[in-house]
Amino acid sequence: MEKLIYLDNAATTALRPEAFEAMKPYFMENYSNPNSVYTFAQQSKKAVDEARETIAGLLGAKANEIYFTAGGSESDNWAIKGCAEAFASKGKHIITTKIEHHAVLHTCEYLEKKGCEITYLDVDENGMISVEQLEQAIRPDTILISIMFANNEIGTVEPIREIGAVAKKHGVLFHTDAVQAFGHLPIQVDELNIDLLSASAHKFYGPKGVGFFYMRNSVKLGAYVHGGAQERARRAGTSNVPGIVGMAKAAELAVAQMQESAEKIAVVRDHLIKRVLEEVPYSRLNGHPEQRLPNNANFCFRFIEGESLLIMLDQRGICASSGSACTSGSLDPSHVLLAIGLPHEIAHGSLRLTLSEQTTLEDVDYVADSIKAVVERLRSMSPLYEDFVKSQTE
Ligand SMILES: *Cc1c(COP(=O)(O)O)cnc(C)c1O
């Protein structure tokens, strides 16, 4: 096989073998619908119940506060549209940030068209929100604060504990898109005052197309999918039994190995960052220097088009991203990089590398060598760079 170095784990991860093994019996041996009454269905019902217990336990939540969904986007939609609908008589104001995933941002834009008012908080140059600004933005008609746990592009981890405390103090519900954080960072919903939380299995080495939504028992949002009585009549549709079982297995292992795994990945990631910043001129690291996901490295290279860089890295067997998978294919620079204050021309030259536990020092050395060579090559063809070099020597 040709060389393949997969550094796009923020877009999706490989399914871990233990999760795959756990899923297998629920495809062909026990394919029963967990809602059926006969004995054959008991095993799949039990598997779904146990998965719910497992996930709830990892968050310090109750099993009946976990709802299985088709992933992060659905959970985000449910949280935000659900609050807008359930609390319409209380108010129409929602606070979020400029750096959310599109599953949150586009949902908010949709609600704006329906008459909601949305405050999009700024972030600083590291991608951090200001808790003070958040508190100032709260109004009597604020029904929800939705702020991501960790950013999928630049890896910045938001001050979730402080945000939860402010939300509680003012009696406003707090939703967090924890898709990049769950299984990677410790999360206890009570300690952090989180009322609603979104997560997705394929971001923590589980299967694609399955996720969960945590909804605190005191928060009663209405049904998101109407139909059968699944998920306590709030999310209809026959349960994705293998997906749910695989997600719970992946969650259990991710949380159990979290600290060890994070430390191991960060060593490799820091080696990559050090080499790139030292060896590639006019490069910068985006995102918070310390408060960041252990597997995230996001760079900007001046005088470079991110898309050209991706194509040339792909030719060397390196899978990377420039911003988020959802925006690839569009020519607009990342909304996250613009929000941290980068000018368009610099934001265009971005590269996101997200590692896994499988990524070795040898891999990242090859990647650093490749980036160095490719950036040099692209700059040698760039009239902008030529002008810049001339202006420096004059
Ligand atoms: C991937 C991602 C999502 C979307 O999750 P899906 O399961 O792919 O729908 C939402 N938010 C963040 C932060 C993500 O990284």
PDBQT file of the ligand as one rigid body, heavy atoms in Angstrom, charges set to zero:
ROOT
HETATM    1  C1  LIG A 401     -17.887  17.128  13.673  1.00  0.00    +0.000 C 
HETATM    2  C2  LIG A 401     -18.508  18.201  14.484  1.00  0.00    +0.000 A 
HETATM    3  C3  LIG A 401     -19.904  18.381  14.502  1.00  0.00    +0.000 A 
HETATM    4  C4  LIG A 401     -20.821  17.558  13.644  1.00  0.00    +0.000 C 
HETATM    5  O1  LIG A 401     -20.916  16.246  14.098  1.00  0.00    +0.000 OA
HETATM    6  P1  LIG A 401     -21.523  15.127  13.118  1.00  0.00    +0.000 P 
HETATM    7  O2  LIG A 401     -21.623  13.922  13.968  1.00  0.00    +0.000 OA
HETATM    8  O3  LIG A 401     -20.541  14.980  11.999  1.00  0.00    +0.000 OA
HETATM    9  O4  LIG A 401     -22.861  15.628  12.674  1.00  0.00    +0.000 OA
HETATM   10  C5  LIG A 401     -20.425  19.361  15.315  1.00  0.00    +0.000 A 
HETATM   11  N1  LIG A 401     -19.625  20.137  16.078  1.00  0.00    +0.000 NA
HETATM   12  C6  LIG A 401     -18.290  19.989  16.105  1.00  0.00    +0.000 A 
HETATM   13  C7  LIG A 401     -17.465  20.861  16.989  1.00  0.00    +0.000 C 
HETATM   14  C8  LIG A 401     -17.690  19.020  15.297  1.00  0.00    +0.000 A 
HETATM   15  O5  LIG A 401     -16.357  18.904  15.306  1.00  0.00    +0.000 OA
ENDROOT
TORSDOF 0
